[in-house]
């Protein structure tokens, strides 16, 4: 295992069981000066507003007559009625309670039974970018919202890749999902019937970091393909038998996007050196949006660069990954419940947590830049 040196101010990266680093009584906070996915682009329409909470901020999402996605605070200026329950009237969103109307900037354009508009009648409007089949929203300081900093998920709409995905509403803090994805050795135990195998824990891995990214790389050479990957190899190479080289290259992009380069190739055909032609390659695209301290929206897709025209394979892969992630969801929900039930327990870190620890340091740095604490107590107080 290769680890880069940790930041000077941070505790040493673990080389075995370490001192406790995080109290399980704490529920981790989330940065707001960042791009988060609020919805798939097809979920936001000009027919009915969509309610979605992003990093603790309730939003009403809709499209104007130009087809542009709009994100307004989901609370009318008048009596805080949810605008997501209102009506889209062309380029305006009408409050369901007393009929006030708002344009895409959040400015009130009409009030019932009066011609004079109160100049303070405004609701917040948040920056929106549509990219990679998603609607991204910035709920922090709008002056800092740079579209060029949207995390790279180009496989989602690159014609060289095909696939589909879903959304999970996970009943846990979003950082628990990040931990789960940064350490895939859990596959050996949670997903033993599909993608898990002993070599996951046995293989060496490298951890590197650069700015707001962290990468964990693991290669497993000359092994038996687990059921999921054997099926995929036979999709491309009918009747395939034999050993494979398997890879997992996990890349985190702050604050909540993790793209995982995964695949297998016929053993000894050069995949570790860069020739993947004798294998199958997929990308597990994950972007996790905190909702509350104990819930999040988990958007995922599985993209592949082989058999691109087969809708059957796309459907089969979506269903297979749905089952795998369902097992993760059960475990994460149980983990959150255990954290809440054991307020005095401290977390310890192992070698396998190195990638996740770097992720947490990046998030702590982002929160510090916003002048916000990295965690809140189980009782909800800042800590």
PyMOL commands that set and color helices and strands:
alter all, ss='L'
color gray80, all
select helices_A, chain A and resi 41-43+83-85+142-144+147-149+154-156+174-182+184-190+199-202+227-236+271-273+311-341+351-369
alter helices_A, ss='H'
color red, helices_A
select strands_A, chain A and resi 2-3+22-23+26-28+35-40+50-54+57-63+69-73+87-89+92-94+101-102+108-110+125-131+134-138+162-170+205-210+213-224+243-253+257-266+279-292+295-304+346-347+375-377
alter strands_A, ss='S'
color yellow, strands_A
deselect
rebuild
show_as cartoon
